[in-house]
Amino acid sequence: METEMIYEFRRPKNIIPGKKYPALFVMHGIGSNEHNMLSLVNGLEDSFFIFSVRGHLTQGPGFAYFTIQGYGKPHREVFDEGIKKLTNFIDYASINYELDPEQLYLLGFSQGAIVSMTLALTLGNKIKGVVALSGYIPQFVKEEYRINPGKHLSVFISHGEYDQVLPYEWGKENVDCFTELGVPVNFRSYPEGHTVSEINLQDFQAWIINDLRR
């Protein structure tokens, strides 16, 4: 199985042959790239195989997973295709690397958080945990996608209280969506804009390591 997606790969220094490792799939924001997310997961390569995945669409100086037709409204067909490509990439990585199928995690910022939460809502038991930083769940995903978050999913959601790009209220709506589905959510807010502060980084890294051990 091949993949058309471009990605940066990190893993523990000392690999034990035959052992399967947890995986963390990392998705960037619009106009960014796979390299810019690596600072957020620095140190986590001691515990995870990390795949920082570039969006397949060119967007300004960087890349994107989908395009938007309006505020909070992705182009549906382009969005669907992006979700399909990311789903296929997770399958590709699971086949070609020694990954523990019960320990797959997603992490995304902004547009990356949007696709991460969508994947978590639709891939069932494939996904154990999600870190969603400053994103939202498109309305058509909630209303028209086949929702199947699986039985073991847990979620960390954070949002800046002064986010000037995606409103803080949208972060709280994400919490409501997962909570109504019975998914445990750890929600953190910060006195920040559309960014990831050092405290936010420390919080989600601590959360994901603790969740890995449960």
C-alpha positions as CSV (number, residue, x, y, z in Angstrom):
1,M,0.0,0.0,0.0
2,E,1.4,3.4,-1.0
3,T,0.5,6.9,0.0
4,E,0.5,10.2,-1.8
5,M,0.7,12.2,1.4
6,I,4.0,13.9,2.4
7,Y,4.9,13.6,6.1
8,E,7.7,14.0,8.6
9,F,8.4,11.0,10.8
10,R,9.8,10.7,14.3
11,R,10.2,7.7,16.5
12,P,12.0,6.6,19.8
13,K,15.7,6.3,19.5
14,N,15.9,2.7,20.7
15,I,13.4,0.5,18.9
16,I,12.7,-2.9,20.2
17,P,12.3,-5.4,17.2
18,G,8.9,-6.9,17.1
19,K,7.4,-4.4,19.5
20,K,4.4,-2.3,18.4
21,Y,4.3,1.3,19.3
22,P,1.6,4.0,19.9
23,A,1.2,6.4,17.0
24,L,0.5,10.1,16.9
25,F,-0.8,11.7,13.7
26,V,-0.2,15.4,13.6
27,M,-2.1,17.9,11.4
28,H,-1.2,21.5,10.8
29,G,-3.3,24.7,10.3
30,I,-4.2,26.3,7.0
31,G,-1.2,27.8,5.1
32,S,1.2,25.9,7.3
33,N,3.2,22.7,6.8
34,E,4.2,19.5,8.5
35,H,7.5,21.0,9.9
36,N,5.8,23.7,11.8
37,M,4.0,21.3,14.1
38,L,7.0,19.4,15.2
39,S,7.8,21.9,18.0
40,L,4.5,21.0,19.6
41,V,5.3,17.3,19.9
42,N,9.0,17.7,20.8
43,G,9.7,15.0,23.4
44,L,6.7,12.9,22.6
45,E,8.8,10.8,20.1
46,D,10.1,9.0,23.2
47,S,6.6,7.4,23.5
48,F,5.1,7.6,20.0
49,F,5.8,7.0,16.4
50,I,4.9,10.5,15.1
51,F,3.6,11.3,11.7
52,S,3.3,15.0,10.9
53,V,1.2,15.0,7.7
54,R,1.3,17.7,5.1
55,G,-2.1,18.9,3.6
56,H,-2.4,17.8,0.0
57,L,-3.6,21.2,-1.2
58,T,-1.4,24.2,-1.8
59,Q,-2.5,27.2,0.3
60,G,-0.5,30.5,0.2
61,P,3.0,29.8,1.4
62,G,2.0,26.4,2.8
63,F,-0.7,23.8,2.5
64,A,-4.2,22.8,3.6
65,Y,-6.5,19.7,4.0
66,F,-9.5,21.5,2.6
67,T,-10.7,24.9,1.3
68,I,-13.5,27.1,2.8
69,Q,-16.5,28.7,1.1
70,G,-17.4,30.9,4.1
71,Y,-16.8,31.5,7.8
72,G,-16.8,28.1,9.4
73,K,-18.0,26.4,6.2
74,P,-15.6,24.1,4.4
75,H,-16.3,23.2,0.7
76,R,-18.0,19.9,1.3
77,E,-16.5,17.9,-1.6
78,V,-13.0,19.1,-0.9
79,F,-13.4,18.4,2.8
80,D,-14.7,14.9,2.1
81,E,-11.7,14.2,-0.1
82,G,-9.3,15.5,2.6
83,I,-10.9,13.2,5.2
84,K,-10.6,10.3,2.8
85,K,-6.9,10.9,2.2
86,L,-6.1,11.2,5.9
87,T,-8.1,8.0,6.6
88,N,-6.1,6.2,3.9
89,F,-2.9,7.6,5.4
90,I,-3.7,6.2,8.8
91,D,-4.3,2.8,7.2
92,Y,-1.1,3.1,5.2
93,A,1.0,3.9,8.4
94,S,-0.7,1.1,10.3
95,I,0.3,-1.4,7.6
96,N,3.9,-0.1,7.0
97,Y,5.0,0.6,10.5
98,E,5.0,-1.3,13.7
99,L,2.0,0.5,15.3
100,D,-0.2,-0.7,18.1
101,P,-3.7,-0.5,16.6
102,E,-5.2,0.2,20.0
103,Q,-3.0,3.2,20.6
104,L,-3.6,5.6,17.7
105,Y,-3.9,9.3,18.5
106,L,-4.6,12.5,16.5
107,L,-3.4,16.0,17.2
108,G,-4.2,19.1,15.3
109,F,-4.2,22.9,15.4
110,S,-7.0,25.0,13.7
111,Q,-7.7,23.3,10.4
112,G,-5.7,20.3,11.7
113,A,-8.0,20.2,14.8
114,I,-11.1,20.3,12.5
115,V,-10.0,17.2,10.6
116,S,-8.7,15.5,13.7
117,M,-12.1,15.8,15.5
118,T,-13.9,14.7,12.3
119,L,-11.7,11.6,12.0
120,A,-12.3,10.8,15.7
121,L,-16.0,11.0,15.2
122,T,-16.1,8.7,12.2
123,L,-13.3,6.1,12.6
124,G,-14.8,4.2,15.5
125,N,-12.4,2.1,17.6
126,K,-9.4,3.0,15.3
127,I,-8.7,6.2,17.4
128,K,-8.0,6.2,21.1
129,G,-7.4,9.9,21.7
130,V,-7.5,13.3,20.2
131,V,-5.9,16.6,21.0
132,A,-7.8,19.4,19.3
133,L,-6.3,22.8,19.6
134,S,-8.5,25.8,18.5
135,G,-10.8,24.1,16.0
136,Y,-14.5,23.4,15.3
137,I,-16.7,20.5,13.9
138,P,-18.4,21.5,10.7
139,Q,-22.2,21.4,10.9
140,F,-22.5,18.9,8.0
141,V,-20.2,16.5,9.8
142,K,-22.6,16.6,12.8
143,E,-25.7,16.2,10.7
144,E,-24.7,14.1,7.7
145,Y,-21.6,12.1,8.5
146,R,-22.0,8.6,10.0
147,I,-21.0,9.3,13.6
148,N,-19.1,6.5,15.3
149,P,-16.6,7.6,17.9
150,G,-15.9,4.1,19.2
151,K,-16.0,2.9,22.8
152,H,-12.5,4.0,24.0
153,L,-12.1,7.5,22.7
154,S,-11.1,10.4,25.0
155,V,-10.5,14.0,23.9
156,F,-8.4,17.0,25.0
157,I,-9.9,20.3,23.6
158,S,-8.4,23.7,24.1
159,H,-9.3,27.1,22.8
160,G,-8.1,30.7,23.3
161,E,-10.6,32.9,25.1
162,Y,-9.7,35.8,22.8
163,D,-9.4,33.7,19.6
164,Q,-9.9,36.2,16.7
165,V,-10.0,33.5,14.0
166,L,-12.3,30.8,15.4
167,P,-14.6,32.0,18.2
168,Y,-14.1,30.7,21.7
169,E,-17.8,29.6,21.7
170,W,-16.9,27.1,19.0
171,G,-14.5,25.4,21.3
172,K,-17.2,25.0,23.9
173,E,-19.5,23.6,21.2
174,N,-16.9,20.9,20.5
175,V,-17.1,19.9,24.1
176,D,-20.9,19.6,24.0
177,C,-20.7,17.5,20.8
178,F,-18.4,14.9,22.3
179,T,-20.0,15.0,25.7
180,E,-23.4,14.2,24.3
181,L,-21.9,11.2,22.6
182,G,-20.6,10.0,26.0
183,V,-16.9,10.7,25.1
184,P,-14.9,12.0,28.1
185,V,-13.5,15.4,27.4
186,N,-10.7,17.5,29.1
187,F,-11.4,21.1,28.1
188,R,-8.9,23.9,28.8
189,S,-9.2,27.6,28.0
190,Y,-6.4,30.1,27.9
191,P,-6.3,33.9,27.9
192,E,-4.8,33.8,24.4
193,G,-5.8,34.4,20.7
194,H,-5.5,31.8,17.9
195,T,-2.3,30.3,19.1
196,V,-0.8,27.5,21.3
197,S,0.8,28.9,24.5
198,E,3.6,27.2,26.4
199,I,1.1,26.3,29.2
200,N,-1.3,24.8,26.6
201,L,1.5,22.7,25.2
202,Q,2.5,21.5,28.6
203,D,-1.1,20.6,29.5
204,F,-1.9,18.6,26.3
205,Q,1.5,16.8,26.4
206,A,0.8,15.8,30.0
207,W,-2.8,14.7,29.1
208,I,-1.7,12.5,26.2
209,I,1.0,10.8,28.2
210,N,-1.4,10.1,31.0
211,D,-4.1,8.9,28.6
212,L,-1.5,6.6,27.0
213,R,-1.1,4.8,30.3
214,R,-4.7,4.2,31.0
